[in-house]
Amino acid sequence: MIPLPRAHAHNDYAHSRPLLDALAHGFCSVEADIFLRDGKLLVGHSQRELRPDRTLAALYLDPLKQRAVAHGGRIYPGGPPFTLLIDIKSDGQRTYAALREVLARYRGILSSVTDGRLTSRAVTVVISGNRPLTAIAADSPRYAGIDGRLTDLDSNLPAHLMPLISDHWGRHFRWPGDGPMPADQRTRLRAIVAKVHAHGRRVRFWATPDRPAMWAALDAAGVDLINTDDLAGLEQFLLDRR
C-alpha cells in the first residue's frame, strides 16, 4: 500500500468500513463528525444516524492506536503523518470538554503542544465545526489544533494551533471542475495556497466535485488535502500523477 499524503476522506464514517476503507486506499487524512450524547462522543452526520457503539474511540482512535503500535509509531510503515479531522456538530464547549479527556487517553500516538512547543506523533488531530477557540488554545498539553477558514488567512495564530485552513469551494470559486479552469480563478487559488503556506499551514476545500479535472486543478495549485467521497477514484488519480 502506497500512502497518499494529499488524500482526504470526506465524511469518512459514511463508508462501509469507517477508517479501514480509507487506509486500504492509502489515505492519510480522514474526517469524522461527532456529537456528544449521554457522555459519549458518537460519530454520524446527523442525530438520527447515531448509535451507541459508533464512538470516536471505537471507530477511529482504537484502530489508529493499534496500527501506530504495530508500525513503530506510524499509521503506515515508515509513512507520513496522519490527520484525523474531527468535526464537532453538538455544543462546542461541552463536546470539546469531553473530547479533551478522550484524546488524553491516546496521548502516546497524538501530536501535542506543551508550553507552545509541538511534538509530532503518528496522528495529528484537527477540530472543525463548532470550534471553541479559547478553550482549545488554553490547553497545555493540547492534543488538537483548529481548522481555520479563509477569513483566517492573515491570522497571527501559530501554525501548531491552526495547522489547517478549510473552506467551502462554491463560496469562493465558480468553476465546477468541468472544462478548463478560468485563468482568474486559477490565479486566485494559487494565491490562497501561497498565503496559507507562508503561514506554515495546510489548505483544504470541501464540497469540491469528485471529478478528475477538479482534482488536477487542486493538485497543480498545491492544495494539501484533496477532499473526496470517491476513495478508489482519487487513489487511482494520485497514483497516476506520481
Backbone as CSV, one residue per row, in Angstrom:
resi,resn,N_x,N_y,N_z,CA_x,CA_y,CA_z,C_x,C_y,C_z
1,MET,0.837,-1.199,0.000,0.000,0.000,0.000,0.874,1.253,0.000
2,ILE,0.596,2.147,-0.967,1.344,3.404,-1.055,0.552,4.494,-0.338
3,PRO,1.094,5.083,0.728,0.368,6.161,1.406,0.310,7.409,0.536
4,LEU,-0.845,8.066,0.562,-1.093,9.245,-0.267,-1.342,10.442,0.648
5,PRO,-0.304,11.251,0.918,-0.423,12.329,1.904,-1.497,13.362,1.591
6,ARG,-1.918,13.493,0.317,-2.878,14.543,-0.040,-4.318,14.037,-0.110
7,ALA,-4.524,12.773,0.160,-5.861,12.186,0.030,-6.630,12.309,1.347
8,HIS,-7.788,12.981,1.287,-8.615,13.224,2.472,-9.997,12.618,2.267
9,ALA,-10.394,11.732,3.166,-11.695,11.063,3.091,-12.753,11.915,3.788
10,HIS,-13.536,12.619,2.989,-14.621,13.459,3.499,-15.733,12.566,4.059
11,ASN,-16.275,12.944,5.216,-17.333,12.133,5.846,-16.969,10.650,5.805
12,ASP,-15.785,10.354,6.282,-15.244,9.005,6.192,-16.154,7.953,6.816
13,TYR,-16.851,8.318,7.869,-17.710,7.389,8.602,-18.868,6.867,7.758
14,ALA,-19.149,7.496,6.601,-20.248,7.069,5.738,-19.885,5.836,4.915
15,HIS,-18.611,5.487,4.874,-18.203,4.307,4.119,-18.537,3.037,4.892
16,SER,-18.548,1.922,4.183,-18.970,0.668,4.816,-18.052,0.265,5.962
17,ARG,-16.762,0.612,5.856,-15.800,0.324,6.936,-15.088,1.628,7.285
18,PRO,-15.650,2.417,8.196,-15.014,3.690,8.550,-13.547,3.508,8.895
19,LEU,-12.725,4.419,8.445,-11.275,4.431,8.591,-10.603,3.319,7.793
20,LEU,-11.070,2.092,7.932,-10.386,0.955,7.312,-10.425,1.035,5.793
21,ASP,-11.551,1.480,5.223,-11.616,1.644,3.769,-10.621,2.706,3.318
22,ALA,-10.549,3.812,4.043,-9.612,4.884,3.681,-8.174,4.387,3.756
23,LEU,-7.850,3.637,4.800,-6.494,3.104,4.934,-6.173,2.119,3.816
24,ALA,-7.160,1.360,3.405,-6.940,0.395,2.334,-6.629,1.078,1.014
25,HIS,-7.045,2.327,0.867,-6.775,3.098,-0.353,-5.600,4.059,-0.173
26,GLY,-4.900,3.984,0.948,-3.709,4.803,1.151,-3.954,6.208,1.650
27,PHE,-5.152,6.520,2.092,-5.462,7.878,2.538,-4.722,8.198,3.830
28,CYS,-4.276,9.448,3.926,-3.540,9.905,5.106,-4.309,10.961,5.894
29,SER,-5.584,11.124,5.570,-6.411,12.089,6.296,-7.860,11.636,6.198
30,VAL,-8.563,11.636,7.335,-9.967,11.243,7.363,-10.743,12.229,8.228
31,GLU,-12.034,12.280,7.983,-12.910,13.234,8.677,-14.045,12.498,9.367
32,ALA,-14.279,12.830,10.632,-15.364,12.229,11.397,-16.173,13.318,12.086
33,ASP,-17.487,13.306,11.882,-18.393,14.213,12.580,-18.773,13.585,13.914
34,ILE,-18.792,14.388,14.970,-19.139,13.829,16.281,-20.217,14.654,16.985
35,PHE,-21.002,13.961,17.790,-21.985,14.557,18.688,-21.717,14.040,20.099
36,LEU,-21.958,14.891,21.082,-21.897,14.457,22.481,-23.302,14.041,22.895
37,ARG,-23.447,12.778,23.238,-24.757,12.283,23.674,-24.552,11.345,24.859
38,ASP,-25.217,11.674,25.964,-25.141,10.846,27.177,-23.699,10.565,27.575
39,GLY,-22.855,11.589,27.431,-21.467,11.462,27.842,-20.562,10.755,26.855
40,LYS,-21.107,10.297,25.725,-20.316,9.597,24.713,-20.127,10.472,23.479
41,LEU,-18.984,10.321,22.824,-18.710,11.002,21.573,-19.072,10.049,20.440
42,LEU,-20.253,10.295,19.847,-20.789,9.400,18.823,-20.555,9.989,17.436
43,VAL,-20.275,9.113,16.484,-19.935,9.525,15.126,-21.147,9.395,14.219
44,GLY,-21.431,10.456,13.449,-22.534,10.433,12.491,-22.756,11.815,11.922
45,HIS,-23.450,11.879,10.799,-23.684,13.160,10.135,-24.847,13.922,10.762
46,SER,-25.795,13.193,11.351,-26.958,13.821,11.976,-27.340,13.021,13.214
47,GLN,-28.192,13.618,14.029,-28.594,12.977,15.284,-29.254,11.625,15.038
48,ARG,-30.047,11.518,13.975,-30.777,10.273,13.754,-29.873,9.113,13.337
49,GLU,-28.637,9.413,12.906,-27.709,8.361,12.490,-26.924,7.772,13.655
50,LEU,-26.985,8.379,14.823,-26.112,7.988,15.928,-26.511,6.632,16.507
51,ARG,-25.464,5.842,16.825,-25.654,4.558,17.500,-24.643,4.463,18.626
52,PRO,-25.021,3.879,19.760,-24.134,3.881,20.930,-22.815,3.161,20.716
53,ASP,-22.746,2.236,19.746,-21.500,1.512,19.519,-20.559,2.254,18.566
54,ARG,-21.060,3.278,17.875,-20.231,4.001,16.897,-19.604,5.225,17.567
55,THR,-18.673,4.961,18.457,-17.989,6.036,19.172,-16.729,6.445,18.421
56,LEU,-16.237,7.633,18.733,-14.992,8.103,18.136,-13.846,7.160,18.481
57,ALA,-13.821,6.672,19.697,-12.751,5.762,20.113,-12.819,4.447,19.356
58,ALA,-14.012,3.862,19.265,-14.143,2.544,18.646,-13.850,2.581,17.150
59,LEU,-14.335,3.616,16.460,-14.187,3.670,15.004,-12.841,4.215,14.564
60,TYR,-12.220,5.086,15.376,-11.014,5.775,14.908,-9.823,5.654,15.850
61,LEU,-9.972,6.070,17.086,-8.802,6.164,17.957,-8.221,4.797,18.308
62,ASP,-9.060,3.827,18.585,-8.538,2.496,18.916,-7.812,1.855,17.731
63,PRO,-8.420,1.810,16.544,-7.682,1.198,15.427,-6.444,1.981,15.014
64,LEU,-6.464,3.300,15.146,-5.258,4.081,14.840,-4.147,3.762,15.842
65,LYS,-4.515,3.614,17.093,-3.510,3.267,18.108,-2.907,1.893,17.815
66,GLN,-3.752,0.944,17.444,-3.264,-0.398,17.133,-2.262,-0.364,15.978
67,ARG,-2.572,0.422,14.945,-1.662,0.499,13.801,-0.366,1.210,14.172
68,ALA,-0.475,2.274,14.948,0.737,3.009,15.336,1.669,2.126,16.163
69,VAL,1.106,1.348,17.052,1.926,0.440,17.860,2.563,-0.632,16.978
70,ALA,1.784,-1.151,16.023,2.287,-2.226,15.161,3.347,-1.743,14.182
71,HIS,3.280,-0.449,13.811,4.156,0.064,12.757,5.195,1.054,13.278
72,GLY,5.604,0.886,14.513,6.697,1.691,15.030,6.406,3.169,15.135
73,GLY,5.173,3.508,15.491,4.821,4.912,15.687,4.307,5.602,14.444
74,ARG,3.948,4.838,13.430,3.373,5.403,12.204,2.116,4.623,11.832
75,ILE,1.202,5.295,11.128,-0.010,4.618,10.674,0.313,3.717,9.490
76,TYR,1.190,4.189,8.605,1.739,3.356,7.540,3.222,3.117,7.869
77,PRO,3.728,1.907,7.673,5.136,1.652,7.997,6.072,2.634,7.290
78,GLY,6.781,3.437,8.072,7.688,4.426,7.504,6.992,5.543,6.768
79,GLY,5.678,5.655,6.920,4.895,6.610,6.140,4.797,7.989,6.754
80,PRO,4.043,8.870,6.093,3.895,10.257,6.541,2.944,10.365,7.728
81,PRO,2.882,11.534,8.368,1.920,11.749,9.451,0.491,11.570,8.951
82,PHE,-0.398,11.285,9.860,-1.807,11.033,9.554,-2.651,12.111,10.228
83,THR,-3.682,12.590,9.537,-4.562,13.631,10.081,-5.942,13.062,10.379
84,LEU,-6.425,13.311,11.591,-7.798,12.990,11.974,-8.532,14.311,12.176
85,LEU,-9.400,14.646,11.231,-10.190,15.874,11.302,-11.500,15.549,12.011
86,ILE,-11.736,16.170,13.144,-12.935,15.919,13.946,-13.847,17.134,13.852
87,ASP,-15.021,16.923,13.264,-15.993,17.995,13.058,-17.029,17.922,14.187
88,ILE,-16.991,18.900,15.084,-17.923,18.923,16.216,-19.269,19.458,15.752
89,LYS,-20.309,18.642,15.901,-21.659,19.023,15.472,-22.537,19.484,16.637
90,SER,-22.230,19.060,17.844,-23.006,19.480,19.009,-22.339,20.687,19.657
91,ASP,-22.810,21.076,20.825,-22.275,22.259,21.503,-20.754,22.188,21.619
92,GLY,-20.088,23.236,21.149,-18.637,23.215,21.069,-17.953,23.093,22.415
93,GLN,-18.364,23.884,23.390,-17.701,23.875,24.695,-17.846,22.530,25.393
94,ARG,-19.069,22.032,25.479,-19.294,20.778,26.204,-18.680,19.590,25.468
95,THR,-18.786,19.602,24.143,-18.241,18.483,23.379,-16.723,18.467,23.457
96,TYR,-16.105,19.640,23.379,-14.643,19.664,23.469,-14.164,19.242,24.854
97,ALA,-14.915,19.602,25.888,-14.523,19.183,27.240,-14.470,17.660,27.333
98,ALA,-15.448,16.992,26.714,-15.435,15.526,26.709,-14.349,14.994,25.788
99,LEU,-14.165,15.658,24.641,-13.154,15.223,23.678,-11.755,15.336,24.258
100,ARG,-11.492,16.391,25.004,-10.182,16.585,25.618,-9.814,15.375,26.488
101,GLU,-10.757,14.901,27.268,-10.494,13.763,28.143,-10.230,12.492,27.334
102,VAL,-10.987,12.303,26.267,-10.790,11.117,25.437,-9.428,11.158,24.752
103,LEU,-9.072,12.295,24.162,-7.802,12.394,23.454,-6.618,12.152,24.388
104,ALA,-6.730,12.610,25.620,-5.621,12.428,26.568,-5.296,10.959,26.793
105,ARG,-6.280,10.096,26.609,-6.038,8.660,26.804,-5.225,8.065,25.649
106,TYR,-5.095,8.819,24.573,-4.340,8.346,23.400,-3.103,9.215,23.172
107,ARG,-2.617,9.819,24.244,-1.521,10.779,24.126,-0.273,10.172,23.482
108,GLY,-0.113,8.872,23.594,1.075,8.245,23.044,1.155,8.270,21.534
109,ILE,0.017,8.450,20.846,0.031,8.463,19.374,-0.343,9.819,18.795
110,LEU,-0.739,10.776,19.641,-1.239,12.056,19.143,-0.195,13.159,19.246
111,SER,-0.073,13.946,18.183,0.760,15.147,18.244,0.239,16.043,19.363
112,SER,1.148,16.710,20.057,0.742,17.526,21.200,1.548,18.812,21.248
113,VAL,0.999,19.786,21.952,1.685,21.062,22.174,1.686,21.331,23.672
114,THR,2.879,21.527,24.224,3.032,21.861,25.636,3.872,23.120,25.745
115,ASP,3.313,24.137,26.394,4.008,25.427,26.552,4.502,25.959,25.211
116,GLY,3.652,25.822,24.192,3.972,26.366,22.880,4.931,25.538,22.051
117,ARG,5.287,24.359,22.532,6.242,23.505,21.826,5.525,22.283,21.257
118,LEU,5.650,22.090,19.936,4.975,20.996,19.241,5.814,19.724,19.262
119,THR,5.175,18.606,19.620,5.775,17.282,19.491,4.921,16.489,18.511
120,SER,5.491,16.132,17.370,4.739,15.409,16.343,4.767,13.915,16.614
121,ARG,3.592,13.293,16.459,3.484,11.845,16.613,2.683,11.273,15.440
122,ALA,2.221,10.049,15.563,1.611,9.346,14.434,0.387,10.059,13.871
123,VAL,-0.442,10.643,14.756,-1.722,11.225,14.340,-1.811,12.665,14.823
124,THR,-2.203,13.548,13.909,-2.466,14.938,14.271,-3.967,15.169,14.203
125,VAL,-4.550,15.597,15.309,-5.984,15.867,15.383,-6.227,17.343,15.098
126,VAL,-7.214,17.621,14.241,-7.628,18.986,13.928,-9.135,19.066,14.145
127,ILE,-9.583,20.102,14.847,-11.001,20.240,15.186,-11.664,21.254,14.278
128,SER,-12.753,20.816,13.652,-13.540,21.665,12.763,-14.957,21.792,13.332
129,GLY,-15.833,22.447,12.586,-17.221,22.598,13.027,-17.341,23.610,14.147
130,ASN,-17.994,23.234,15.223,-18.185,24.121,16.381,-16.906,24.119,17.218
131,ARG,-16.007,25.035,16.890,-14.665,25.053,17.481,-14.582,26.079,18.603
132,PRO,-14.452,25.655,19.857,-14.301,26.600,20.966,-12.846,27.084,21.040
133,LEU,-12.528,28.094,20.270,-11.146,28.537,20.085,-10.452,28.830,21.408
134,THR,-11.101,29.580,22.289,-10.454,29.973,23.537,-10.110,28.755,24.394
135,ALA,-11.044,27.820,24.490,-10.813,26.633,25.313,-9.691,25.779,24.742
136,ILE,-9.673,25.621,23.419,-8.630,24.807,22.796,-7.269,25.468,22.978
137,ALA,-7.203,26.757,22.712,-5.929,27.472,22.799,-5.362,27.469,24.210
138,ALA,-6.218,27.403,25.217,-5.761,27.472,26.605,-5.171,26.166,27.103
139,ASP,-5.406,25.078,26.401,-4.938,23.780,26.877,-3.426,23.621,26.780
140,SER,-2.830,23.044,27.794,-1.420,22.665,27.768,-1.231,21.530,28.777
141,PRO,-0.970,20.321,28.320,-0.773,19.947,26.924,-2.081,19.998,26.132
142,ARG,-1.923,20.195,24.844,-3.053,20.249,23.923,-2.854,19.183,22.857
143,TYR,-3.919,18.422,22.615,-3.831,17.293,21.693,-4.588,17.527,20.388
144,ALA,-4.925,18.778,20.097,-5.646,19.082,18.862,-5.376,20.512,18.436
145,GLY,-5.413,20.713,17.124,-5.364,22.052,16.568,-6.733,22.443,16.037
146,ILE,-6.806,23.629,15.448,-8.070,24.188,14.981,-8.055,24.305,13.462
147,ASP,-9.161,23.957,12.855,-9.363,24.111,11.412,-9.856,25.532,11.145
148,GLY,-9.032,26.349,10.487,-9.418,27.723,10.202,-10.260,27.835,8.938
149,ARG,-10.615,29.057,8.592,-11.362,29.363,7.372,-10.573,30.387,6.558
150,LEU,-11.014,30.662,5.344,-10.294,31.633,4.519,-10.278,33.017,5.160
151,THR,-11.229,33.294,6.031,-11.208,34.556,6.772,-10.032,34.623,7.741
152,ASP,-9.387,33.479,7.976,-8.228,33.420,8.881,-6.899,33.463,8.134
153,LEU,-6.923,33.798,6.855,-5.693,33.785,6.061,-4.603,34.654,6.674
154,ASP,-4.981,35.771,7.267,-3.994,36.690,7.829,-3.856,36.543,9.342
155,SER,-4.408,35.461,9.885,-4.332,35.257,11.334,-2.879,35.120,11.784
156,ASN,-2.601,35.666,12.965,-1.253,35.516,13.534,-1.180,34.373,14.555
157,LEU,-2.221,33.525,14.591,-2.158,32.362,15.471,-1.048,31.436,14.992
158,PRO,-0.335,30.796,15.908,0.751,29.895,15.489,0.205,28.720,14.696
159,ALA,1.036,28.180,13.806,0.613,27.078,12.947,0.274,25.828,13.747
160,HIS,0.896,25.642,14.920,0.558,24.453,15.706,-0.833,24.561,16.318
161,LEU,-1.368,25.787,16.457,-2.726,25.967,16.950,-3.735,25.933,15.806
162,MET,-3.385,26.512,14.664,-4.244,26.474,13.483,-3.429,25.900,12.320
163,PRO,-3.311,24.573,12.275,-2.463,23.963,11.252,-3.121,23.829,9.891
164,LEU,-4.431,24.065,9.812,-5.182,23.808,8.589,-6.177,24.931,8.338
165,ILE,-6.339,25.291,7.063,-7.379,26.220,6.621,-8.289,25.451,5.672
166,SER,-9.582,25.401,5.975,-10.549,24.703,5.129,-11.710,25.634,4.817
167,ASP,-12.286,25.484,3.622,-13.457,26.293,3.297,-14.253,25.639,2.179
168,HIS,-15.481,26.137,2.006,-16.423,25.634,1.004,-16.016,26.139,-0.377
169,TRP,-15.779,25.210,-1.298,-15.310,25.582,-2.629,-16.242,26.574,-3.323
170,GLY,-17.546,26.286,-3.336,-18.504,27.093,-4.084,-18.725,28.487,-3.534
171,ARG,-18.294,28.748,-2.319,-18.429,30.104,-1.761,-17.331,31.025,-2.260
172,HIS,-16.308,30.461,-2.898,-15.160,31.263,-3.305,-14.786,31.090,-4.779
173,PHE,-15.293,30.008,-5.397,-14.957,29.734,-6.789,-16.212,29.316,-7.550
174,ARG,-16.304,29.748,-8.802,-17.458,29.420,-9.643,-17.233,28.155,-10.466
175,TRP,-15.981,27.813,-10.730,-15.678,26.692,-11.617,-16.101,25.362,-10.986
176,PRO,-16.899,24.539,-11.715,-17.403,23.285,-11.153,-16.547,22.057,-11.462
177,GLY,-15.343,22.270,-12.021,-14.499,21.129,-12.343,-14.817,20.492,-13.672
178,ASP,-15.448,21.251,-14.550,-15.827,20.754,-15.873,-15.226,21.681,-16.924
179,GLY,-14.351,21.146,-17.769,-13.673,22.002,-18.742,-12.504,22.720,-18.103
180,PRO,-11.832,23.592,-18.864,-10.663,24.302,-18.318,-11.048,25.236,-17.173
181,MET,-10.195,25.335,-16.197,-10.415,26.272,-15.088,-10.089,27.679,-15.578
182,PRO,-11.000,28.639,-15.393,-10.717,30.018,-15.823,-9.428,30.546,-15.197
183,ALA,-8.697,31.306,-15.989,-7.375,31.770,-15.559,-7.445,32.604,-14.288
184,ASP,-8.480,33.455,-14.163,-8.555,34.308,-12.980,-8.787,33.494,-11.713
185,GLN,-9.573,32.416,-11.822,-9.819,31.580,-10.653,-8.591,30.718,-10.317
186,ARG,-7.885,30.288,-11.348,-6.652,29.543,-11.106,-5.623,30.420,-10.394
187,THR,-5.541,31.680,-10.806,-4.612,32.614,-10.160,-5.009,32.855,-8.710
188,ARG,-6.316,33.018,-8.475,-6.795,33.238,-7.102,-6.498,32.023,-6.229
189,LEU,-6.723,30.823,-6.758,-6.471,29.602,-5.981,-5.003,29.514,-5.588
190,ARG,-4.124,29.773,-6.531,-2.695,29.682,-6.232,-2.255,30.749,-5.233
191,ALA,-2.880,31.910,-5.281,-2.550,32.956,-4.317,-2.980,32.555,-2.910
192,ILE,-4.151,31.912,-2.801,-4.621,31.439,-1.494,-3.669,30.393,-0.934
193,VAL,-3.290,29.432,-1.775,-2.381,28.375,-1.336,-1.048,28.965,-0.872
194,ALA,-0.536,29.922,-1.649,0.751,30.535,-1.294,0.668,31.244,0.057
195,LYS,-0.439,31.922,0.304,-0.577,32.643,1.576,-0.713,31.673,2.742
196,VAL,-1.472,30.612,2.550,-1.613,29.604,3.603,-0.248,28.994,3.929
197,HIS,0.488,28.639,2.890,1.791,28.010,3.102,2.792,28.974,3.740
198,ALA,2.658,30.255,3.433,3.572,31.242,4.023,3.418,31.309,5.537
199,HIS,2.240,30.920,6.039,1.991,30.910,7.485,2.237,29.531,8.084
200,GLY,2.774,28.601,7.291,3.090,27.281,7.801,1.891,26.378,7.998
201,ARG,0.793,26.671,7.307,-0.426,25.884,7.440,-0.665,25.057,6.174
202,ARG,-1.649,24.176,6.245,-2.109,23.439,5.073,-3.496,23.935,4.688
203,VAL,-3.947,23.562,3.476,-5.226,24.066,2.980,-6.041,22.926,2.377
204,ARG,-7.367,23.043,2.546,-8.320,22.064,2.032,-9.596,22.788,1.636
205,PHE,-10.278,22.279,0.621,-11.610,22.765,0.264,-12.589,21.602,0.334
206,TRP,-13.796,21.883,0.872,-14.821,20.856,0.834,-15.893,21.258,-0.181
207,ALA,-16.793,20.311,-0.473,-17.826,20.482,-1.499,-17.208,20.687,-2.879
208,THR,-16.081,20.053,-3.120,-15.470,20.060,-4.446,-16.031,18.874,-5.226
209,PRO,-16.464,19.087,-6.469,-16.982,17.962,-7.262,-15.918,16.872,-7.424
210,ASP,-16.356,15.627,-7.324,-15.432,14.499,-7.477,-15.198,14.230,-8.960
211,ARG,-14.376,15.091,-9.561,-14.055,14.978,-10.980,-12.543,15.080,-11.148
212,PRO,-11.968,14.299,-12.052,-10.525,14.371,-12.270,-10.016,15.769,-12.608
213,ALA,-10.806,16.558,-13.348,-10.357,17.915,-13.680,-10.220,18.767,-12.421
214,MET,-11.133,18.584,-11.476,-11.057,19.315,-10.214,-9.845,18.846,-9.418
215,TRP,-9.660,17.538,-9.313,-8.507,17.023,-8.579,-7.195,17.523,-9.188
216,ALA,-7.157,17.559,-10.524,-5.939,18.006,-11.204,-5.644,19.469,-10.895
217,ALA,-6.700,20.299,-10.879,-6.508,21.720,-10.594,-6.039,21.931,-9.157
218,LEU,-6.622,21.204,-8.214,-6.217,21.319,-6.814,-4.777,20.839,-6.636
219,ASP,-4.454,19.742,-7.273,-3.111,19.184,-7.187,-2.084,20.150,-7.770
220,ALA,-2.387,20.706,-8.942,-1.451,21.614,-9.605,-1.224,22.890,-8.799
221,ALA,-2.259,23.324,-8.079,-2.149,24.555,-7.292,-1.446,24.325,-5.958
222,GLY,-1.214,23.065,-5.593,-0.543,22.778,-4.329,-1.462,22.657,-3.136
223,VAL,-2.775,22.448,-3.387,-3.701,22.233,-2.275,-3.265,20.968,-1.531
224,ASP,-3.153,21.053,-0.221,-2.517,19.992,0.562,-3.396,18.763,0.737
225,LEU,-4.685,18.955,0.998,-5.605,17.851,1.190,-6.707,17.944,0.149
226,ILE,-6.823,16.912,-0.676,-7.856,16.874,-1.709,-9.028,16.068,-1.165
227,ASN,-10.158,16.729,-1.056,-11.364,16.208,-0.431,-12.101,15.271,-1.392
228,THR,-12.554,14.124,-0.907,-13.330,13.247,-1.797,-14.209,12.290,-1.012
229,ASP,-15.279,11.833,-1.679,-16.070,10.700,-1.221,-15.743,9.458,-2.053
230,ASP,-15.026,9.634,-3.157,-14.665,8.566,-4.088,-13.245,8.091,-3.774
231,LEU,-13.131,7.187,-2.824,-11.816,6.761,-2.361,-11.000,6.109,-3.474
232,ALA,-11.591,5.166,-4.176,-10.863,4.450,-5.224,-10.489,5.384,-6.367
233,GLY,-11.400,6.284,-6.725,-11.135,7.195,-7.827,-9.979,8.136,-7.544
234,LEU,-9.949,8.741,-6.360,-8.859,9.657,-6.032,-7.553,8.891,-5.846
235,GLU,-7.620,7.704,-5.267,-6.401,6.906,-5.138,-5.762,6.674,-6.509
236,GLN,-6.561,6.225,-7.471,-6.008,5.942,-8.787,-5.488,7.199,-9.451
237,PHE,-6.214,8.309,-9.281,-5.762,9.587,-9.856,-4.393,9.982,-9.299
238,LEU,-4.240,9.914,-7.986,-2.983,10.332,-7.378,-1.840,9.374,-7.721
239,LEU,-2.134,8.096,-7.802,-1.095,7.154,-8.205,-0.663,7.399,-9.651
240,ASP,-1.615,7.702,-10.514,-1.285,8.015,-11.903,-0.432,9.291,-11.991
241,ARG,-0.737,10.264,-11.146,0.025,11.528,-11.158,1.460,11.301,-10.707
242,ARG,1.671,10.307,-9.841,3.028,10.018,-9.376,3.895,9.531,-10.511
